[in-house]
């Protein structure tokens, strides 16, 4: 099984992934409420068979953590962990 690791700070050009390819998204957040849902929707729309998310929040004071928890509850593409 292929595994490709991308982070929000990595700009990589990839060919269309094999449907068996797993993707691991490392997401660091701090007061990202404004764009977080859009970012996670974009991640969910990718053409990977399995997408895991590891999200770390650095003490946000806006709605970031609530958004992460809502996405975690409905994420069906793989694991979604908030650390």
Buried (B, 14 or more C-beta within 10 A) or exposed (E): EEEEEBEEEEEEEEEEBEEEBBBBBBBBBEBBBEEBBEBBEEBBEEEBBBBBBBBEBEEBEBBBBEBBEBBBEEBEBBEBEBE
